[in-house]
Amino acid sequence: MVSGKLTRRIRVVLVMALLTVVIVTSGVHHRVVATDDAYDTLKVFSEVLTLVRQNYVEPTNSRELIFGAIRGMLESLDPHSSFMPPELYKEMQVETQGSFGGLGIEITVRERYLTVVAPIEGTPADRAGIVAGDRIIRIDNAPTKDMTLVDAVRKLRGPKGTPVTITILREEQDPFDVTVTRDIIEVHSVRTSDLGEGIGYVRLISFQERTSRDLQEELKALREKGMRGLVLDLRNNPGGLLTQAVQIADLFLEKGKLIVYTEGRAKSQNLSFVDQHDNPQDFPMVVLVNKGSASASEIVAGALQDHQRAVVVGTQTFGKGTVQTVIPLNDGSGLRLTTAKYFTPNKRAIDGAGLTPDIVVEPPKPPTTTKNQGPTKDRRQETIGEQEGDPSRPLGRSAPDPKNDPQLGRAVEVLKAILIYERTPGGKVASG
């Protein structure tokens, strides 16, 4: 009799606890009350929880059961929403405040598999030959199918100098293993070069706190060298800070032009970002993109394309266009929740679709592999040798070469044509 009363009391407490959820953000408490349908479903949840605790073959922990249910709920939404228990949330806060040991890749989940959005240039993953679109099917022999992004990141990160072996599935190739040594990921996000004939080149590796300021300085230096046209390379740029994407697009668009807007269920998530710059850069531009261009890269490319400020060259972009809000919870846990989607000025949804270039140019295919092997040793050494270049250059990379890069070569051709057109009296293309 006492046991029955206790069981009913547990049910009542659980239902009442789950009916009202208090989300704490910026010191404000937002009370969310469950609907009648949710009340009925929560009663079922309470009943299942009680049955598991009483009848499962081995002892269970209520906290772990409830946390597992929350994780399952968020996993059913999208790959980017996740629940972080107190210890993991605290770890995330520490990592965002400083450098950490990792591989240097942006990952997501597509069709239940971990998928590489892009390697960050100059990082261990990039040097190991990981490319955008690679599927990571195992991490240190642990299968990754249905693994959450949070769990995958925890497995990939670790102390500097420690190895991790990942099994890669690449299009039209057998799976192969790549062992990568973790390093401190500190990326210089802006790299420039003078391609000659008045054409400047800027590659953005990612969107970090200093990216827009560094870009302005580099553009000034290029203009002083006589730059009349610019190639902005966003290939394999997995994104970064939204504020930086807006500030960079702001450099090239006229004041008052819409750069990007977001839409969510909550009115607070419906935001528009408009150009505030009085003196935009006025030279012709070509933007390079590929399937590793995601998030902030797609925002910049989409804004410049929609306002016909630049010609976009390359291949279809990744299609990562959602906003994640990190919300601290009462017990020290954290909730990473997708709260809005990005749209270009012409109302194009980025998420899941990506951007289609004005001129499609396919890149050279990556090195082929054999079963259970990465790129052959000789080819990998050759590739790394090509990438290393002069160690005094940013990221230790060699200068871009349009002759060996068909996408960059086409971009240069387009810019040359535009510059010839502009020099022609009356804006007519010269003949003969």
C-alpha positions as CSV (number, residue, x, y, z in Angstrom):
1,M,0.0,0.0,0.0
2,V,2.8,2.4,0.9
3,S,4.6,1.4,-2.2
4,G,1.6,2.3,-4.4
5,K,1.2,5.7,-2.7
6,L,4.8,6.4,-3.3
7,T,4.6,5.4,-6.9
8,R,1.6,7.7,-7.5
9,R,3.4,10.5,-5.7
10,I,6.4,10.1,-8.0
11,R,4.1,10.3,-11.0
12,V,2.4,13.4,-9.8
13,V,5.8,15.1,-9.1
14,L,7.2,14.1,-12.5
15,V,4.1,15.3,-14.4
16,M,4.1,18.6,-12.6
17,A,7.8,19.1,-13.1
18,L,7.4,18.4,-16.9
19,L,4.3,20.6,-17.3
20,T,6.1,23.8,-16.6
21,V,9.6,24.4,-18.1
22,V,11.5,27.4,-17.0
23,I,14.2,28.6,-19.5
24,V,16.7,31.1,-18.1
25,T,18.4,33.4,-20.6
26,S,20.0,36.7,-19.8
27,G,18.5,36.6,-16.3
28,V,14.9,36.5,-17.6
29,H,12.5,33.6,-16.8
30,H,10.2,32.5,-19.6
31,R,7.4,30.2,-18.5
32,V,6.2,27.7,-21.1
33,V,3.0,25.8,-20.1
34,A,2.2,22.5,-21.8
35,T,-1.1,22.2,-23.8
36,D,-3.7,19.6,-23.0
37,D,-2.3,17.2,-25.7
38,A,1.2,17.6,-24.2
39,Y,-0.3,16.9,-20.7
40,D,-1.7,13.5,-21.9
41,T,1.6,12.6,-23.6
42,L,3.6,13.6,-20.5
43,K,1.4,11.2,-18.4
44,V,2.5,8.4,-20.8
45,F,6.1,9.5,-20.3
46,S,5.7,9.4,-16.6
47,E,4.1,6.0,-16.7
48,V,7.0,4.6,-18.9
49,L,9.6,6.1,-16.6
50,T,8.0,4.5,-13.6
51,L,7.7,1.1,-15.3
52,V,11.4,1.3,-16.4
53,R,12.5,2.2,-12.9
54,Q,10.5,-0.6,-11.3
55,N,10.9,-3.4,-13.8
56,Y,14.0,-3.0,-15.9
57,V,16.4,-5.9,-15.5
58,E,19.1,-3.8,-14.0
59,P,19.0,-0.8,-11.7
60,T,18.5,2.6,-13.5
61,N,19.4,6.2,-12.7
62,S,16.4,8.6,-13.1
63,R,18.6,11.5,-14.0
64,E,20.2,9.5,-16.9
65,L,16.9,8.3,-18.1
66,I,15.4,11.8,-18.2
67,F,18.5,13.3,-19.8
68,G,18.4,10.5,-22.4
69,A,14.7,11.3,-23.2
70,I,15.6,15.0,-23.6
71,R,18.4,14.1,-26.0
72,G,16.1,11.9,-28.0
73,M,13.6,14.7,-28.3
74,L,16.1,17.1,-29.6
75,E,17.6,14.6,-32.0
76,S,14.2,14.2,-33.6
77,L,14.2,17.9,-34.5
78,D,17.4,18.5,-36.6
79,P,21.1,17.7,-36.4
80,H,22.0,21.1,-34.9
81,S,19.8,21.0,-31.8
82,S,21.2,19.3,-28.8
83,F,21.1,18.9,-25.0
84,M,24.3,19.4,-23.0
85,P,24.3,18.1,-19.4
86,P,26.0,20.4,-16.9
87,E,29.5,18.9,-17.3
88,L,29.4,19.1,-21.1
89,Y,27.9,22.6,-21.1
90,K,30.7,23.8,-18.8
91,E,33.2,22.2,-21.1
92,M,31.7,24.0,-24.1
93,Q,31.9,27.4,-22.3
94,V,35.6,26.9,-21.5
95,E,36.3,25.9,-25.1
96,T,34.6,28.9,-26.6
97,Q,36.7,31.2,-24.5
98,G,40.1,29.9,-25.6
99,S,42.0,27.5,-28.0
100,F,41.5,23.8,-27.9
101,G,43.1,20.6,-29.4
102,G,41.2,19.3,-32.4
103,L,41.4,18.4,-36.1
104,G,40.1,21.6,-37.7
105,I,36.9,20.5,-39.4
106,E,33.3,21.7,-39.4
107,I,30.9,18.7,-39.3
108,T,27.2,18.2,-39.5
109,V,24.8,15.2,-39.8
110,R,23.3,14.4,-43.2
111,E,21.2,11.2,-43.8
112,R,22.2,10.0,-40.2
113,Y,25.9,10.2,-41.0
114,L,28.6,12.6,-39.8
115,T,29.5,14.7,-42.8
116,V,32.4,17.1,-43.3
117,V,31.2,20.6,-44.1
118,A,34.8,21.7,-44.7
119,P,38.3,21.4,-43.3
120,I,39.7,24.6,-42.1
121,E,42.7,25.5,-44.2
122,G,46.1,24.9,-42.6
123,T,44.8,22.6,-39.8
124,P,45.6,18.9,-39.2
125,A,42.4,17.7,-41.1
126,D,43.3,19.8,-44.1
127,R,46.9,18.6,-44.2
128,A,45.6,15.0,-43.9
129,G,43.6,15.4,-47.1
130,I,40.1,15.5,-45.6
131,V,37.7,17.2,-48.1
132,A,34.2,18.7,-48.0
133,G,31.5,16.0,-48.3
134,D,33.5,13.2,-46.7
135,R,31.5,11.0,-44.4
136,I,33.1,10.0,-41.2
137,I,31.8,6.5,-40.6
138,R,34.0,5.6,-37.6
139,I,36.0,7.4,-35.0
140,D,38.7,5.2,-33.4
141,N,36.7,2.2,-34.7
142,A,33.5,3.4,-33.0
143,P,30.6,3.6,-35.6
144,T,29.2,7.1,-36.0
145,K,25.8,6.3,-37.6
146,D,23.2,8.1,-35.5
147,M,26.0,9.6,-33.3
148,T,25.0,13.1,-32.1
149,L,27.1,16.1,-33.1
150,V,27.9,16.7,-29.5
151,D,29.3,13.2,-29.0
152,A,31.2,13.4,-32.2
153,V,32.9,16.6,-31.3
154,R,33.9,15.3,-27.9
155,K,35.5,12.3,-29.6
156,L,37.4,14.3,-32.1
157,R,38.7,16.9,-29.7
158,G,41.5,16.2,-27.3
159,P,44.9,17.2,-26.1
160,K,47.4,18.6,-28.6
161,G,49.7,15.9,-30.0
162,T,47.3,12.9,-29.5
163,P,46.2,10.9,-32.5
164,V,42.7,10.0,-33.6
165,T,41.8,7.6,-36.4
166,I,38.8,8.4,-38.5
167,T,37.3,6.2,-41.2
168,I,36.3,8.1,-44.3
169,L,33.7,7.2,-46.9
170,R,34.2,9.3,-50.0
171,E,32.1,9.3,-53.2
172,E,32.8,6.4,-55.5
173,Q,35.6,5.1,-53.3
174,D,36.1,2.4,-50.7
175,P,36.3,3.4,-47.0
176,F,39.8,4.3,-45.8
177,D,41.4,5.2,-42.5
178,V,43.1,8.5,-41.8
179,T,45.1,9.0,-38.6
180,V,45.2,12.7,-37.6
181,T,47.3,14.2,-34.8
182,R,45.4,16.8,-32.9
183,D,46.7,20.3,-32.6
184,I,45.7,23.7,-31.2
185,I,43.3,25.3,-33.7
186,E,44.3,28.9,-34.2
187,V,43.4,30.1,-37.7
188,H,44.4,33.4,-39.5
189,S,41.3,34.0,-41.4
190,V,42.4,36.4,-44.2
191,R,45.0,35.6,-46.9
192,T,45.7,37.8,-49.9
193,S,47.7,37.7,-53.1
194,D,48.3,39.9,-56.2
195,L,47.4,37.9,-59.3
196,G,48.7,40.6,-61.7
197,E,46.9,42.7,-64.3
198,G,45.1,44.7,-61.6
199,I,43.4,41.6,-60.1
200,G,43.6,41.0,-56.4
201,Y,42.9,37.8,-54.5
202,V,41.5,37.4,-51.0
203,R,40.7,34.1,-49.4
204,L,38.6,34.0,-46.2
205,I,39.3,30.9,-44.2
206,S,36.5,31.5,-41.6
207,F,34.6,34.3,-40.0
208,Q,36.2,35.2,-36.8
209,E,36.2,38.3,-34.6
210,R,39.0,40.1,-36.5
211,T,38.1,39.0,-40.0
212,S,36.4,42.2,-41.2
213,R,39.0,44.5,-39.8
214,D,41.8,42.4,-41.3
215,L,40.0,42.3,-44.6
216,Q,39.7,46.1,-44.7
217,E,43.5,46.4,-44.1
218,E,44.3,43.9,-46.9
219,L,41.9,45.6,-49.4
220,K,43.6,48.9,-48.7
221,A,47.0,47.4,-49.4
222,L,45.8,45.8,-52.6
223,R,44.3,49.0,-53.9
224,E,47.5,50.8,-53.2
225,K,49.2,48.2,-55.5
226,G,46.7,49.1,-58.3
227,M,44.0,46.5,-57.8
228,R,41.0,47.1,-60.1
229,G,39.1,43.8,-59.6
230,L,38.9,41.3,-56.8
231,V,38.4,37.5,-56.5
232,L,36.9,36.8,-53.1
233,D,37.5,33.1,-52.4
234,L,35.0,31.5,-49.9
235,R,35.7,27.9,-50.9
236,N,35.8,25.4,-48.0
237,N,34.9,28.3,-45.6
238,P,32.5,26.6,-43.1
239,G,31.3,29.9,-41.7
240,G,31.6,31.5,-38.3
241,L,30.2,34.6,-36.7
242,L,27.1,36.1,-38.2
243,T,28.2,39.6,-37.2
244,Q,31.3,39.2,-39.3
245,A,29.4,38.0,-42.4
246,V,27.2,41.1,-42.2
247,Q,30.2,43.4,-41.7
248,I,32.0,41.9,-44.7
249,A,29.0,42.1,-47.0
250,D,28.6,45.7,-45.7
251,L,32.0,46.6,-47.2
252,F,30.8,45.9,-50.8
253,L,27.1,46.9,-50.8
254,E,25.4,50.3,-51.0
255,K,24.1,51.7,-47.8
256,G,20.5,50.6,-47.0
257,K,20.8,47.3,-48.9
258,L,19.4,44.2,-47.2
259,I,22.2,41.7,-46.5
260,V,20.3,38.8,-44.8
261,Y,17.2,38.2,-42.6
262,T,16.1,35.5,-40.3
263,E,12.7,34.1,-39.6
264,G,11.6,32.0,-36.6
265,R,8.5,31.2,-34.6
266,A,9.3,33.7,-32.0
267,K,9.1,37.3,-33.1
268,S,12.4,38.0,-31.4
269,Q,14.0,35.8,-34.0
270,N,12.7,37.8,-37.0
271,L,15.7,40.0,-37.7
272,S,16.9,42.0,-40.7
273,F,20.5,43.1,-41.3
274,V,21.0,46.1,-43.5
275,D,24.1,47.7,-45.0
276,Q,25.4,50.6,-42.9
277,H,28.6,51.5,-44.9
278,D,28.7,54.9,-46.5
279,N,31.6,54.3,-49.0
280,P,31.4,50.7,-50.3
281,Q,34.3,49.2,-52.3
282,D,33.4,49.8,-56.0
283,F,35.6,47.4,-57.9
284,P,34.3,44.5,-59.9
285,M,34.1,41.2,-58.0
286,V,33.9,37.5,-58.5
287,V,33.1,35.2,-55.5
288,L,34.3,31.6,-55.5
289,V,32.2,29.0,-53.7
290,N,32.0,25.2,-53.5
291,K,30.3,22.5,-51.4
292,G,32.4,23.4,-48.5
293,S,31.1,27.0,-48.4
294,A,28.5,27.1,-45.6
295,S,26.6,29.4,-43.2
296,A,28.3,32.8,-43.1
297,S,30.0,32.1,-46.4
298,E,26.6,31.6,-48.0
299,I,25.2,34.7,-46.4
300,V,28.0,36.9,-48.0
301,A,27.8,35.1,-51.4
302,G,24.0,35.2,-51.4
303,A,23.8,38.9,-50.6
304,L,26.4,39.9,-53.3
305,Q,24.7,37.6,-55.8
306,D,21.1,38.9,-55.1
307,H,22.2,42.5,-55.4
308,Q,24.2,41.7,-58.6
309,R,27.3,43.1,-56.9
310,A,29.5,40.1,-57.8
311,V,29.5,37.1,-60.2
312,V,29.5,33.8,-58.2
313,V,31.7,31.0,-59.7
314,G,32.2,27.4,-58.6
315,T,29.8,24.7,-57.4
316,Q,26.7,24.4,-55.3
317,T,27.3,25.5,-51.7
318,F,26.6,23.3,-48.6
319,G,23.2,24.7,-47.5
320,K,23.7,25.4,-43.8
321,G,21.3,28.2,-43.1
322,T,19.9,27.9,-39.5
323,V,20.4,29.9,-36.4
324,Q,21.3,28.1,-33.1
325,T,20.7,29.7,-29.7
326,V,22.4,28.4,-26.7
327,I,20.2,28.6,-23.6
328,P,21.4,27.9,-20.1
329,L,19.0,25.8,-17.9
330,N,18.3,25.9,-14.2
331,D,20.4,22.8,-13.3
332,G,23.6,24.0,-15.1
333,S,22.7,22.2,-18.3
334,G,22.5,23.9,-21.7
335,L,20.1,23.7,-24.6
336,R,21.4,24.3,-28.2
337,L,18.2,25.0,-30.1
338,T,17.6,25.9,-33.8
339,T,15.5,29.0,-33.5
340,A,15.4,30.6,-37.0
341,K,16.5,30.2,-40.6
342,Y,18.5,32.5,-42.9
343,F,17.1,34.0,-46.1
344,T,19.0,36.0,-48.8
345,P,17.7,39.4,-49.8
346,N,15.7,37.8,-52.6
347,K,13.9,35.5,-50.1
348,R,15.9,32.4,-51.0
349,A,16.2,29.9,-48.2
350,I,19.8,28.8,-47.7
351,D,19.2,25.7,-45.4
352,G,19.2,22.4,-47.2
353,A,19.4,24.1,-50.6
354,G,22.6,26.1,-50.8
355,L,23.4,28.6,-53.5
356,T,23.7,27.9,-57.2
357,P,26.7,29.8,-58.8
358,D,26.1,32.1,-61.8
359,I,28.9,30.1,-63.5
360,V,29.3,26.4,-62.6
361,V,32.9,25.2,-62.8
362,E,33.8,21.8,-61.3
363,P,37.0,21.4,-59.4
364,P,39.7,18.7,-60.0
365,K,38.8,15.4,-58.3
366,P,40.6,14.6,-55.0
367,P,43.3,11.8,-55.0
368,T,41.8,8.3,-55.4
369,T,42.1,5.8,-52.6
370,T,42.2,2.1,-52.2
371,K,40.3,0.0,-49.6
372,N,41.3,0.8,-46.0
373,Q,43.9,3.3,-47.1
374,G,44.0,7.0,-47.5
375,P,45.6,8.8,-50.4
376,T,48.9,7.0,-51.4
377,K,51.9,8.2,-49.4
378,D,53.6,9.6,-52.5
379,R,50.5,11.5,-53.6
380,R,49.9,12.8,-50.0
381,Q,53.4,14.1,-49.7
382,E,53.1,15.7,-53.2
383,T,49.9,17.4,-52.2
384,I,51.2,18.7,-48.9
385,G,54.4,19.9,-50.7
386,E,52.2,21.9,-53.0
387,Q,50.3,23.4,-50.1
388,E,53.2,24.2,-47.8
389,G,54.9,26.8,-50.0
390,D,56.9,29.6,-48.3
391,P,56.6,29.1,-44.5
392,S,56.7,32.9,-44.1
393,R,53.4,33.3,-45.9
394,P,50.1,33.2,-43.9
395,L,49.1,29.6,-43.2
396,G,52.3,28.5,-44.9
397,R,50.5,28.2,-48.2
398,S,51.9,28.9,-51.7
399,A,50.4,31.6,-53.9
400,P,47.2,30.8,-55.7
401,D,47.8,29.8,-59.4
402,P,44.9,30.2,-61.9
403,K,46.7,27.8,-64.3
404,N,46.3,24.9,-61.8
405,D,43.0,25.9,-60.4
406,P,40.2,25.8,-63.0
407,Q,37.7,27.7,-60.8
408,L,40.1,30.5,-60.0
409,G,41.1,30.5,-63.7
410,R,37.5,31.1,-64.7
411,A,37.1,33.8,-62.1
412,V,40.1,35.7,-63.5
413,E,38.8,35.4,-67.0
414,V,35.4,36.8,-65.9
415,L,37.1,39.7,-64.2
416,K,39.3,40.5,-67.2
417,A,36.2,40.6,-69.4
418,I,34.4,42.9,-67.0
419,L,37.5,45.2,-66.9
420,I,37.7,45.3,-70.7
421,Y,34.0,46.1,-70.9
422,E,34.4,49.0,-68.5
423,R,37.2,50.5,-70.5
424,T,35.2,50.4,-73.7
425,P,33.6,53.7,-74.7
426,G,29.9,53.6,-74.1
427,G,30.2,50.4,-72.2
428,K,30.4,48.3,-75.3
429,V,32.5,45.2,-75.5
430,A,35.5,45.7,-77.8
431,S,35.7,43.5,-80.9
432,G,38.6,42.3,-83.1
